[in-house]
Amino acid sequence: MKTKSDSTNRFVIIMAGGRGERFWPVSREKTPKQLITLLGKRSFLQQAVDRVSPLVPAKNILIITNAVQAPEVRKQLPKLPKQNVIAEPVGRDTCAAVTLGAAIVGQRSTTGVMAVLPADHVIPEEKKFQQVLADSFDLASRGQAIVTIGIKPTEPATGYGYIHVGEPLPPPHGVKPYKTTFYRAEKFVEKPYYDKAVEYVTSGQYRWNAGMFIWSFVTITEGLQKHQPDMAAACQRWFKVAGTARLDKVLAKEYPDIKKISIDYALLEHAQNVVAAEGNFAWDDLGSWTALGRHIKPDAEGNCAVADFIHVDAARNIVFDARSKNRTPIAIVGLRDSIVVQTDDATMIAHKSQAQKVKELVAKLASMPEYKKFV
């Protein structure tokens, strides 16, 4: 595996601008999911940086967030240079964030290779992940490949996009075989219906799209030029002012008019040079409170609790107490398949089957003047 000493041309862009609304009331606009501690003692963002630190020097790790969250991001990551935390003026989906990251990397090194990673995933097997990332960096540095990491499905999940993979690819000429298997990415498929997901998993030819990408500066700018010329033009403009005080002014002026589109739709679904790396490590994107239950040891009745929790005849609940001080017991009688979350200023109770609707609840709170401060 490559080490820091030979990684000066490698960069990691961590996308950390999401709002994490499905984890309300713990996740709020100023401290969203990626900035809170749900598992372990470090926030998801801190864990994301910890995972890539053995491969990339701190000066080459960039965080793309927003103006509201930037102060907390800097506070949580004191070892990163302040200018490495970049605040988008407004959210414009992942293609704009990728374009901005590419402009900043390119200004530092036009031969740079960058990984674009989400800030809020759970990856317990760090060494396996680092091996896949190191091999992907190497492959992306040798040619025109857009590398995406695909996760072998463990269930017919309908909440993820899928990648249809082709034959395994041989290593580039003159390179000894990688420990990671790479496939030609034949097709990207959006979130399927359950029956289709079962078909995908059974076939063995599909991987979950984990939203992790690795490419060189040259490859990403050529891809944008071919498939998203307006983005490519923005990348050139930002490239010229990256690393200067003018960047913030230019972004403030231009960003609101940038097209809102994901990098998957904008580039990956059109490109012919996409390669999928086999992500043979445990992975979870932790999309809602129900997903948290997969990472907490249940009691005999299937209750997963991070709380001073006592119950009579309750089963399969998720109970989470986020209060830092003055915790009091959470006592439940006869409740099943529910989510109970307590913070210093709010309580939420939901049925597990309705966990995705927490987002609707947040929108309702935001629309009511007396509750807006809780969002």
Secondary structure, DSSP 8 states (H G I E B T S, - for coil): ---GGG-TTEEEEEE-----GGGTTT--SSS-GGGS-SSSSS-HHHHHHHHHTTTS-GGGEEEEEETTTHHHHHHH-TTS-GGGEEEESS--HHHHHHHHHHHHHHHH-TT-EEEEEESS-B-S-HHHHHHHHHHHHHHHHTSS-EEEEEE--SS--SSS-EEEEEEE----TT----SS-EEEEEEEE-S--HHHHHHHHHHT-EEEEEEEEEEEHHHHHHHHHHH-HHHHHHHHHHHHHTTSTHHHHHHHHHGGGS----HIIIIITT-S-EEEEEE-S--B---SHHHHGGGS---TT--EEESSEEEES-BS-EEEE--SSS---EEEES-BSEEEEE-SS-EEEEEGGGGGGHHHHHHHHHHSTTTGGG-
